Amino acid sequence: MKLKAGIVSEPGNIINVLDFTQSKIETYHNYIEWDPDHGQISHREIIKVSTSSADKSMFQDISNAFKEFEDNTVSNTVPSAVIDNVWDLPKYSRNQNNLTDYIKEQLWVSSITIEAVKDKARKLGFLSGELNKYWINTANGGKVLFSIKIDGNAVIIDLIEARDSDNNTVPFNVSDIGTYQFDIPSNIRGATAAFARFGFSVKIRSGKVTIINCDSKGNCKQIPSPNQNE
């Protein structure tokens, strides 16, 4: 079973295992026997038990909300006023914040709020971790993969991956920078600005971008290093 979340809730030593991939919940009892003479645990066993109707209902509410949220997200395009091109995201925290705020505030479903999802998940015993991942389209033809996470009392939207309309993977870190070829001029301009924010100079040639890194002494090298046939 591919688990999207595994959690332990202390009250009653009940363990709820949540699988949002298959919309499935299983419940186990953490059974403990104590040695009265030594005050130590003499036996421990994890026993599968029936999930309570209340927990089933809360889990179903969350699962239904995620399905509705996914449908809304797939059919939605982020307005250009929020983010025009995914190349505006690297090293530009304001644009990243604008996108995560839009996802959190504008796209949540009407049947259940994101805060209610968090509260129900916590009642099931989920305290911290990832709940699910989704793709959302952007105005310039790109798309962004994000996850919904719970961290204590906070709900976090985490941007995981971005792809532009040429299907290039947009780097969020310097170590992710690769070799790129563009067919759409706006992607070249957006990428050039993004590379500049990383501190790289860029040369554009026949739809390809060559990223050059120069140190203070003027020694330059291509990032990443070219293959022999390039």
CYANA upper distance limits for C-alpha pairs under 8 A (distance plus 0.5 A):
  1 MET  CA     19 ASP  CA      8.37
  2 LYS  CA     19 ASP  CA      7.43
  2 LYS  CA     21 THR  CA      7.62
  3 LEU  CA     17 VAL  CA      8.19
  3 LEU  CA     18 LEU  CA      7.18
  3 LEU  CA     19 ASP  CA      5.34
  3 LEU  CA     20 PHE  CA      7.88
  3 LEU  CA     21 THR  CA      7.79
  4 LYS  CA     18 LEU  CA      7.09
  4 LYS  CA     19 ASP  CA      5.57
  4 LYS  CA     20 PHE  CA      6.19
  4 LYS  CA     21 THR  CA      7.00
  4 LYS  CA    130 GLU  CA      7.63
  4 LYS  CA    131 LEU  CA      6.85
  4 LYS  CA    132 ASN  CA      7.63
  5 ALA  CA     17 VAL  CA      7.19
  5 ALA  CA     18 LEU  CA      5.80
  5 ALA  CA     19 ASP  CA      6.72
  5 ALA  CA     20 PHE  CA      8.21
  5 ALA  CA    126 PHE  CA      8.28
  5 ALA  CA    129 GLY  CA      7.52
  5 ALA  CA    130 GLU  CA      7.46
  5 ALA  CA    131 LEU  CA      7.26
  6 GLY  CA     16 ASN  CA      7.59
  6 GLY  CA     17 VAL  CA      5.32
  6 GLY  CA     18 LEU  CA      6.40
  6 GLY  CA     19 ASP  CA      8.49
  6 GLY  CA    126 PHE  CA      8.13
  7 ILE  CA     15 ILE  CA      6.96
  7 ILE  CA     16 ASN  CA      6.53
  7 ILE  CA     17 VAL  CA      6.55
  7 ILE  CA     18 LEU  CA      8.11
  7 ILE  CA    125 GLY  CA      6.44
  7 ILE  CA    126 PHE  CA      5.87
  7 ILE  CA    127 LEU  CA      7.93
  8 VAL  CA     13 ASN  CA      8.43
  8 VAL  CA     14 ILE  CA      7.39
  8 VAL  CA     15 ILE  CA      5.21
  8 VAL  CA     16 ASN  CA      6.91
  8 VAL  CA    125 GLY  CA      6.32
  8 VAL  CA    126 PHE  CA      7.75
  9 SER  CA     13 ASN  CA      7.16
  9 SER  CA     14 ILE  CA      6.41
  9 SER  CA     15 ILE  CA      6.37
  9 SER  CA     16 ASN  CA      7.90
  9 SER  CA    124 LEU  CA      7.77
  9 SER  CA    125 GLY  CA      4.92
  9 SER  CA    126 PHE  CA      7.99
 10 GLU  CA     14 ILE  CA      7.03
 10 GLU  CA     15 ILE  CA      8.48
 10 GLU  CA    125 GLY  CA      8.45
 13 ASN  CA     29 HIS  CA      6.50
 13 ASN  CA     30 ASN  CA      5.68
 13 ASN  CA     31 TYR  CA      7.90
 14 ILE  CA     27 THR  CA      7.52
 14 ILE  CA     28 TYR  CA      6.44
 14 ILE  CA     29 HIS  CA      5.35
 14 ILE  CA     30 ASN  CA      6.68
 15 ILE  CA     27 THR  CA      6.16
 15 ILE  CA     28 TYR  CA      5.51
 15 ILE  CA     29 HIS  CA      6.60
 15 ILE  CA     30 ASN  CA      7.50
 15 ILE  CA    125 GLY  CA      8.25
 16 ASN  CA     25 ILE  CA      7.38
 16 ASN  CA     26 GLU  CA      6.38
 16 ASN  CA     27 THR  CA      5.05
 16 ASN  CA     28 TYR  CA      6.95
 16 ASN  CA    124 LEU  CA      7.18
 16 ASN  CA    125 GLY  CA      7.41
 17 VAL  CA     25 ILE  CA      6.24
 17 VAL  CA     26 GLU  CA      5.74
 17 VAL  CA     27 THR  CA      6.67
 18 LEU  CA     23 SER  CA      8.40
 18 LEU  CA     24 LYS  CA      6.79
 18 LEU  CA     25 ILE  CA      5.31
 18 LEU  CA     26 GLU  CA      7.29
 19 ASP  CA     23 SER  CA      6.17
 19 ASP  CA     24 LYS  CA      5.50
 19 ASP  CA     25 ILE  CA      6.54
 20 PHE  CA     24 LYS  CA      6.89
 20 PHE  CA     63 SER  CA      7.14
 20 PHE  CA    131 LEU  CA      7.89
 20 PHE  CA    132 ASN  CA      7.80
 23 SER  CA     60 GLN  CA      8.32
 23 SER  CA     63 SER  CA      6.67
 25 ILE  CA     51 THR  CA      8.15
 25 ILE  CA     56 LYS  CA      7.85
 25 ILE  CA     59 PHE  CA      7.72
 26 GLU  CA     48 LYS  CA      8.25
 26 GLU  CA     50 SER  CA      8.16
 26 GLU  CA     51 THR  CA      6.94
 27 THR  CA     48 LYS  CA      6.53
 27 THR  CA     49 VAL  CA      6.18
 27 THR  CA     50 SER  CA      6.78
 27 THR  CA     51 THR  CA      5.79
 28 TYR  CA     46 ILE  CA      6.73
 28 TYR  CA     47 ILE  CA      5.80
 28 TYR  CA     48 LYS  CA      4.71
 28 TYR  CA     49 VAL  CA      5.76
 28 TYR  CA     50 SER  CA      8.38
 29 HIS  CA     46 ILE  CA      6.14
 29 HIS  CA     47 ILE  CA      5.58
 29 HIS  CA     48 LYS  CA      6.74
 29 HIS  CA     49 VAL  CA      6.96
 30 ASN  CA     44 ARG  CA      7.69
 30 ASN  CA     45 GLU  CA      6.61
 30 ASN  CA     46 ILE  CA      5.29
 30 ASN  CA     47 ILE  CA      7.09
 31 TYR  CA     44 ARG  CA      6.14
 31 TYR  CA     45 GLU  CA      5.61
 31 TYR  CA     46 ILE  CA      6.49
 31 TYR  CA     47 ILE  CA      7.40
 32 ILE  CA     41 ILE  CA      7.33
 32 ILE  CA     42 SER  CA      8.26
 32 ILE  CA     43 HIS  CA      6.31
 32 ILE  CA     44 ARG  CA      5.08
 32 ILE  CA     45 GLU  CA      7.11
 33 GLU  CA     41 ILE  CA      6.37
 33 GLU  CA     42 SER  CA      6.14
 33 GLU  CA     43 HIS  CA      5.52
 33 GLU  CA     44 ARG  CA      6.90
 34 TRP  CA     39 GLY  CA      6.98
 34 TRP  CA     40 GLN  CA      6.13
 34 TRP  CA     41 ILE  CA      4.89
 34 TRP  CA     42 SER  CA      5.71
 34 TRP  CA     43 HIS  CA      7.47
 35 ASP  CA     39 GLY  CA      5.94
 35 ASP  CA     40 GLN  CA      5.85
 35 ASP  CA     41 ILE  CA      6.42
 35 ASP  CA     42 SER  CA      5.88
 36 PRO  CA     40 GLN  CA      7.91
 51 THR  CA     55 ASP  CA      7.02
 51 THR  CA     56 LYS  CA      6.98
 52 SER  CA     56 LYS  CA      6.72
 53 SER  CA     57 SER  CA      6.56
 54 ALA  CA     58 MET  CA      6.81
 55 ASP  CA     59 PHE  CA      6.54
 55 ASP  CA    124 LEU  CA      6.91
 56 LYS  CA     60 GLN  CA      6.55
 57 SER  CA     61 ASP  CA      6.72
 58 MET  CA     62 ILE  CA      6.89
 58 MET  CA    120 LYS  CA      6.44
 58 MET  CA    121 ALA  CA      8.22
 58 MET  CA    124 LEU  CA      8.18
 59 PHE  CA     63 SER  CA      6.67
 59 PHE  CA    120 LYS  CA      8.11
 59 PHE  CA    121 ALA  CA      8.06
 59 PHE  CA    124 LEU  CA      8.25
 60 GLN  CA     64 ASN  CA      6.47
 61 ASP  CA     65 ALA  CA      6.65
 61 ASP  CA    112 ILE  CA      8.41
 61 ASP  CA    117 VAL  CA      8.50
 62 ILE  CA     66 PHE  CA      6.70
 62 ILE  CA    117 VAL  CA      6.33
 62 ILE  CA    120 LYS  CA      7.94
 62 ILE  CA    121 ALA  CA      8.13
 63 SER  CA     67 LYS  CA      6.79
 64 ASN  CA     68 GLU  CA      6.73
 65 ALA  CA     69 PHE  CA      6.38
 65 ALA  CA    109 VAL  CA      7.20
 65 ALA  CA    111 SER  CA      7.50
 65 ALA  CA    112 ILE  CA      6.86
 65 ALA  CA    117 VAL  CA      8.40
 66 PHE  CA     70 GLU  CA      6.47
 66 PHE  CA    132 ASN  CA      8.49
 67 LYS  CA     71 ASP  CA      6.78
 68 GLU  CA     72 ASN  CA      6.69
 68 GLU  CA    109 VAL  CA      6.96
 69 PHE  CA     73 THR  CA      6.54
 69 PHE  CA    107 LEU  CA      7.76
 69 PHE  CA    108 TRP  CA      6.65
 69 PHE  CA    109 VAL  CA      6.13
 70 GLU  CA     74 VAL  CA      6.56
 70 GLU  CA    134 TYR  CA      7.20
 71 ASP  CA     75 SER  CA      6.81
 72 ASN  CA     76 ASN  CA      6.58
 72 ASN  CA    107 LEU  CA      7.39
 72 ASN  CA    109 VAL  CA      8.13
 73 THR  CA     77 THR  CA      8.34
 73 THR  CA    107 LEU  CA      7.34
 73 THR  CA    134 TYR  CA      8.02
 73 THR  CA    135 TRP  CA      7.74
 73 THR  CA    136 ILE  CA      6.18
 74 VAL  CA    135 TRP  CA      7.39
 74 VAL  CA    136 ILE  CA      6.48
 74 VAL  CA    137 ASN  CA      7.83
 76 ASN  CA    136 ILE  CA      7.50
 76 ASN  CA    137 ASN  CA      7.26
 77 THR  CA    136 ILE  CA      7.32
 77 THR  CA    137 ASN  CA      5.39
 77 THR  CA    138 THR  CA      5.78
 77 THR  CA    139 ALA  CA      6.63
 78 VAL  CA     82 VAL  CA      7.15
 78 VAL  CA     83 ILE  CA      7.35
 78 VAL  CA    136 ILE  CA      7.99
 78 VAL  CA    137 ASN  CA      6.79
 78 VAL  CA    138 THR  CA      5.31
 78 VAL  CA    139 ALA  CA      6.34
 79 PRO  CA     83 ILE  CA      7.09
 79 PRO  CA     84 ASP  CA      7.70
 79 PRO  CA    138 THR  CA      7.53
 79 PRO  CA    139 ALA  CA      6.26
 80 SER  CA     84 ASP  CA      4.64
 80 SER  CA     85 ASN  CA      8.30
 80 SER  CA    138 THR  CA      7.97
 80 SER  CA    139 ALA  CA      5.73
 80 SER  CA    140 ASN  CA      8.13
 82 VAL  CA     95 ASN  CA      7.87
 82 VAL  CA     98 ASN  CA      6.44
 82 VAL  CA     99 LEU  CA      6.68
 82 VAL  CA    102 TYR  CA      7.92
 83 ILE  CA     88 ASP  CA      7.73
 83 ILE  CA     95 ASN  CA      7.05
 83 ILE  CA     98 ASN  CA      8.00
 83 ILE  CA     99 LEU  CA      7.15
 83 ILE  CA    138 THR  CA      7.44
 83 ILE  CA    139 ALA  CA      7.62
 84 ASP  CA     88 ASP  CA      7.94
 84 ASP  CA    138 THR  CA      7.29
 84 ASP  CA    139 ALA  CA      5.87
 84 ASP  CA    140 ASN  CA      6.20
 85 ASN  CA     89 LEU  CA      8.37
 85 ASN  CA    138 THR  CA      7.48
 85 ASN  CA    139 ALA  CA      7.32
 85 ASN  CA    140 ASN  CA      5.73
 85 ASN  CA    141 GLY  CA      8.36
 85 ASN  CA    142 GLY  CA      7.50
 85 ASN  CA    164 ASP  CA      7.98
 85 ASN  CA    187 ASN  CA      8.00
 85 ASN  CA    190 GLY  CA      7.50
 86 VAL  CA    138 THR  CA      7.75
 86 VAL  CA    140 ASN  CA      8.18
 86 VAL  CA    142 GLY  CA      6.73
 86 VAL  CA    143 LYS  CA      7.78
 86 VAL  CA    144 VAL  CA      8.12
 86 VAL  CA    162 ALA  CA      6.96
 86 VAL  CA    163 ARG  CA      7.49
 86 VAL  CA    164 ASP  CA      6.56
 86 VAL  CA    170 VAL  CA      7.73
 87 TRP  CA    164 ASP  CA      7.85
 87 TRP  CA    170 VAL  CA      7.00
 87 TRP  CA    187 ASN  CA      7.66
 87 TRP  CA    190 GLY  CA      5.63
 87 TRP  CA    191 ALA  CA      5.99
 87 TRP  CA    193 ALA  CA      8.44
 87 TRP  CA    194 ALA  CA      6.58
 88 ASP  CA     92 TYR  CA      7.26
 88 ASP  CA     95 ASN  CA      7.28
 88 ASP  CA    190 GLY  CA      6.97
 88 ASP  CA    193 ALA  CA      8.48
 88 ASP  CA    194 ALA  CA      7.15
 89 LEU  CA     93 SER  CA      7.72
 89 LEU  CA     95 ASN  CA      6.28
 89 LEU  CA     96 GLN  CA      6.15
 89 LEU  CA    172 PHE  CA      8.14
 89 LEU  CA    194 ALA  CA      8.36
 90 PRO  CA    170 VAL  CA      8.10
 90 PRO  CA    171 PRO  CA      7.05
 90 PRO  CA    172 PHE  CA      5.49
 90 PRO  CA    173 ASN  CA      8.05
 90 PRO  CA    194 ALA  CA      6.50
 90 PRO  CA    197 ARG  CA      8.28
 91 LYS  CA    172 PHE  CA      7.48
 91 LYS  CA    194 ALA  CA      7.92
 91 LYS  CA    197 ARG  CA      6.92
 91 LYS  CA    198 PHE  CA      7.65
 92 TYR  CA     96 GLN  CA      7.04
 93 SER  CA     97 ASN  CA      6.43
 94 ARG  CA     98 ASN  CA      6.58
 95 ASN  CA     99 LEU  CA      6.73
 96 GLN  CA    100 THR  CA      6.75
 96 GLN  CA    159 LEU  CA      8.38
 97 ASN  CA    101 ASP  CA      6.42
 98 ASN  CA    102 TYR  CA      6.62
 99 LEU  CA    103 ILE  CA      6.76
100 THR  CA    104 LYS  CA      6.61
100 THR  CA    157 ILE  CA      6.30
100 THR  CA    158 ASP  CA      8.01
100 THR  CA    159 LEU  CA      8.18
101 ASP  CA    105 GLU  CA      6.34
101 ASP  CA    106 GLN  CA      8.39
102 TYR  CA    106 GLN  CA      5.74
102 TYR  CA    107 LEU  CA      7.48
103 ILE  CA    107 LEU  CA      5.75
103 ILE  CA    108 TRP  CA      7.67
103 ILE  CA    157 ILE  CA      8.24
104 LYS  CA    108 TRP  CA      6.84
104 LYS  CA    114 ILE  CA      8.08
104 LYS  CA    157 ILE  CA      7.66
108 TRP  CA    112 ILE  CA      8.45
108 TRP  CA    113 THR  CA      7.01
108 TRP  CA    114 ILE  CA      7.11
109 VAL  CA    113 THR  CA      7.02
112 ILE  CA    116 ALA  CA      6.71
112 ILE  CA    117 VAL  CA      7.46
113 THR  CA    117 VAL  CA      6.95
114 ILE  CA    118 LYS  CA      6.82
114 ILE  CA    155 VAL  CA      8.26
115 GLU  CA    119 ASP  CA      6.68
115 GLU  CA    155 VAL  CA      8.12
116 ALA  CA    120 LYS  CA      6.54
117 VAL  CA    121 ALA  CA      6.52
118 LYS  CA    122 ARG  CA      6.65
118 LYS  CA    150 ILE  CA      7.43
118 LYS  CA    153 ASN  CA      8.45
118 LYS  CA    155 VAL  CA      7.50
119 ASP  CA    123 LYS  CA      6.76
120 LYS  CA    124 LEU  CA      6.90
121 ALA  CA    125 GLY  CA      7.00
121 ALA  CA    126 PHE  CA      5.79
121 ALA  CA    127 LEU  CA      8.23
122 ARG  CA    126 PHE  CA      5.15
122 ARG  CA    127 LEU  CA      6.17
127 LEU  CA    150 ILE  CA      7.36
127 LEU  CA    151 ASP  CA      7.18
127 LEU  CA    152 GLY  CA      6.11
128 SER  CA    149 LYS  CA      7.82
128 SER  CA    150 ILE  CA      5.49
128 SER  CA    151 ASP  CA      5.01
128 SER  CA    152 GLY  CA      6.25
129 GLY  CA    149 LYS  CA      6.01
129 GLY  CA    150 ILE  CA      5.94
129 GLY  CA    151 ASP  CA      6.90
130 GLU  CA    147 SER  CA      7.35
130 GLU  CA    148 ILE  CA      6.50
130 GLU  CA    149 LYS  CA      4.73
130 GLU  CA    150 ILE  CA      6.92
131 LEU  CA    147 SER  CA      7.79
131 LEU  CA    148 ILE  CA      6.10
131 LEU  CA    149 LYS  CA      6.03
131 LEU  CA    150 ILE  CA      7.84
132 ASN  CA    147 SER  CA      6.11
132 ASN  CA    148 ILE  CA      6.14
132 ASN  CA    149 LYS  CA      8.02
133 LYS  CA    145 LEU  CA      7.37
133 LYS  CA    146 PHE  CA      6.09
133 LYS  CA    147 SER  CA      4.69
133 LYS  CA    148 ILE  CA      6.98
134 TYR  CA    145 LEU  CA      6.08
134 TYR  CA    146 PHE  CA      6.05
134 TYR  CA    147 SER  CA      6.83
135 TRP  CA    143 LYS  CA      6.98
135 TRP  CA    144 VAL  CA      5.96
135 TRP  CA    145 LEU  CA      4.85
135 TRP  CA    146 PHE  CA      6.91
136 ILE  CA    143 LYS  CA      5.96
136 ILE  CA    144 VAL  CA      5.90
136 ILE  CA    145 LEU  CA      7.05
136 ILE  CA    146 PHE  CA      8.46
137 ASN  CA    141 GLY  CA      7.25
137 ASN  CA    142 GLY  CA      6.42
137 ASN  CA    143 LYS  CA      4.74
137 ASN  CA    144 VAL  CA      7.01
138 THR  CA    142 GLY  CA      5.73
138 THR  CA    143 LYS  CA      5.91
138 THR  CA    144 VAL  CA      7.95
140 ASN  CA    164 ASP  CA      8.32
140 ASN  CA    165 SER  CA      7.46
141 GLY  CA    164 ASP  CA      7.16
141 GLY  CA    165 SER  CA      5.32
142 GLY  CA    162 ALA  CA      7.89
142 GLY  CA    163 ARG  CA      5.98
142 GLY  CA    164 ASP  CA      4.56
142 GLY  CA    165 SER  CA      5.10
142 GLY  CA    166 ASP  CA      8.48
142 GLY  CA    167 ASN  CA      8.06
143 LYS  CA    162 ALA  CA      6.33
143 LYS  CA    163 ARG  CA      5.96
143 LYS  CA    164 ASP  CA      7.03
143 LYS  CA    165 SER  CA      8.38
144 VAL  CA    159 LEU  CA      7.62
144 VAL  CA    160 ILE  CA      8.03
144 VAL  CA    161 GLU  CA      6.25
144 VAL  CA    162 ALA  CA      4.84
144 VAL  CA    163 ARG  CA      6.95
145 LEU  CA    159 LEU  CA      6.72
145 LEU  CA    160 ILE  CA      6.01
145 LEU  CA    161 GLU  CA      5.53
145 LEU  CA    162 ALA  CA      6.71
146 PHE  CA    157 ILE  CA      7.13
146 PHE  CA    158 ASP  CA      5.91
146 PHE  CA    159 LEU  CA      4.92
146 PHE  CA    160 ILE  CA      5.73
146 PHE  CA    161 GLU  CA      7.55
147 SER  CA    157 ILE  CA      6.27
147 SER  CA    158 ASP  CA      5.73
147 SER  CA    159 LEU  CA      7.17
147 SER  CA    160 ILE  CA      7.57
148 ILE  CA    155 VAL  CA      7.59
148 ILE  CA    156 ILE  CA      6.37
148 ILE  CA    157 ILE  CA      5.47
148 ILE  CA    158 ASP  CA      7.06
149 LYS  CA    155 VAL  CA      6.31
149 LYS  CA    156 ILE  CA      5.49
149 LYS  CA    157 ILE  CA      6.90
149 LYS  CA    158 ASP  CA      7.88
150 ILE  CA    154 ALA  CA      6.34
150 ILE  CA    155 VAL  CA      5.28
150 ILE  CA    156 ILE  CA      6.58
151 ASP  CA    155 VAL  CA      6.95
151 ASP  CA    156 ILE  CA      7.67
161 GLU  CA    169 THR  CA      7.86
161 GLU  CA    170 VAL  CA      7.76
161 GLU  CA    172 PHE  CA      8.48
162 ALA  CA    169 THR  CA      6.41
162 ALA  CA    170 VAL  CA      5.79
162 ALA  CA    171 PRO  CA      8.20
163 ARG  CA    167 ASN  CA      5.79
163 ARG  CA    168 ASN  CA      5.81
163 ARG  CA    169 THR  CA      5.07
163 ARG  CA    170 VAL  CA      6.07
164 ASP  CA    168 ASN  CA      5.93
164 ASP  CA    169 THR  CA      7.28
164 ASP  CA    170 VAL  CA      7.41
164 ASP  CA    187 ASN  CA      7.71
165 SER  CA    184 ILE  CA      8.20
165 SER  CA    187 ASN  CA      8.18
166 ASP  CA    181 GLN  CA      8.42
166 ASP  CA    182 PHE  CA      6.65
166 ASP  CA    183 ASP  CA      7.04
166 ASP  CA    184 ILE  CA      7.60
166 ASP  CA    187 ASN  CA      8.37
168 ASN  CA    180 TYR  CA      7.15
168 ASN  CA    181 GLN  CA      8.32
170 VAL  CA    177 ILE  CA      8.32
171 PRO  CA    175 SER  CA      8.47
171 PRO  CA    176 ASP  CA      5.58
171 PRO  CA    177 ILE  CA      6.03
172 PHE  CA    176 ASP  CA      7.39
173 ASN  CA    177 ILE  CA      7.72
174 VAL  CA    198 PHE  CA      7.26
177 ILE  CA    223 ILE  CA      8.03
177 ILE  CA    224 PRO  CA      7.77
178 GLY  CA    223 ILE  CA      7.86
178 GLY  CA    224 PRO  CA      6.54
179 THR  CA    209 VAL  CA      7.80
179 THR  CA    210 THR  CA      7.99
179 THR  CA    224 PRO  CA      7.42
180 TYR  CA    208 LYS  CA      6.62
180 TYR  CA    209 VAL  CA      6.37
180 TYR  CA    210 THR  CA      8.47
181 GLN  CA    207 GLY  CA      6.17
181 GLN  CA    208 LYS  CA      4.94
181 GLN  CA    209 VAL  CA      6.90
182 PHE  CA    187 ASN  CA      7.29
182 PHE  CA    188 ILE  CA      6.83
182 PHE  CA    207 GLY  CA      5.56
182 PHE  CA    208 LYS  CA      6.64
182 PHE  CA    209 VAL  CA      8.40
183 ASP  CA    187 ASN  CA      8.45
183 ASP  CA    207 GLY  CA      6.78
184 ILE  CA    188 ILE  CA      7.35
185 PRO  CA    189 ARG  CA      6.92
186 SER  CA    190 GLY  CA      6.53
187 ASN  CA    191 ALA  CA      6.35
188 ILE  CA    192 THR  CA      6.53
188 ILE  CA    204 ILE  CA      8.49
188 ILE  CA    207 GLY  CA      8.36
188 ILE  CA    209 VAL  CA      8.22
189 ARG  CA    193 ALA  CA      6.90
190 GLY  CA    194 ALA  CA      6.76
191 ALA  CA    195 PHE  CA      6.57
192 THR  CA    196 ALA  CA      6.68
192 THR  CA    202 VAL  CA      6.80
193 ALA  CA    197 ARG  CA      6.88
194 ALA  CA    198 PHE  CA      7.10
195 PHE  CA    199 GLY  CA      6.97
195 PHE  CA    200 PHE  CA      5.87
195 PHE  CA    201 SER  CA      7.55
195 PHE  CA    202 VAL  CA      7.71
195 PHE  CA    211 ILE  CA      8.23
196 ALA  CA    200 PHE  CA      5.50
196 ALA  CA    201 SER  CA      6.53
196 ALA  CA    202 VAL  CA      8.10
199 GLY  CA    213 ASN  CA      8.29
200 PHE  CA    211 ILE  CA      6.95
200 PHE  CA    212 ILE  CA      6.53
200 PHE  CA    213 ASN  CA      5.90
200 PHE  CA    214 CYS  CA      8.27
201 SER  CA    211 ILE  CA      6.73
201 SER  CA    212 ILE  CA      6.00
201 SER  CA    213 ASN  CA      7.10
202 VAL  CA    209 VAL  CA      7.17
202 VAL  CA    210 THR  CA      6.33
202 VAL  CA    211 ILE  CA      5.35
202 VAL  CA    212 ILE  CA      6.54
203 LYS  CA    209 VAL  CA      6.41
203 LYS  CA    210 THR  CA      5.79
203 LYS  CA    211 ILE  CA      7.17
203 LYS  CA    212 ILE  CA      8.24
204 ILE  CA    208 LYS  CA      6.30
204 ILE  CA    209 VAL  CA      5.26
204 ILE  CA    210 THR  CA      6.93
205 ARG  CA    209 VAL  CA      6.93
205 ARG  CA    210 THR  CA      8.27
210 THR  CA    222 GLN  CA      7.43
210 THR  CA    223 ILE  CA      8.02
211 ILE  CA    222 GLN  CA      6.17
211 ILE  CA    223 ILE  CA      5.78
211 ILE  CA    224 PRO  CA      8.00
212 ILE  CA    220 CYS  CA      6.87
212 ILE  CA    221 LYS  CA      6.09
212 ILE  CA    222 GLN  CA      5.05
212 ILE  CA    223 ILE  CA      6.37
213 ASN  CA    220 CYS  CA      5.90
213 ASN  CA    221 LYS  CA      5.99
213 ASN  CA    222 GLN  CA      6.78
213 ASN  CA    223 ILE  CA      7.14
214 CYS  CA    218 GLY  CA      6.08
214 CYS  CA    219 ASN  CA      5.81
214 CYS  CA    220 CYS  CA      4.56
214 CYS  CA    221 LYS  CA      7.08
215 ASP  CA    219 ASN  CA      6.02
215 ASP  CA    220 CYS  CA      7.07
221 LYS  CA    225 SER  CA      8.02
222 GLN  CA    226 PRO  CA      7.56
226 PRO  CA    230 GLU  CA      6.46
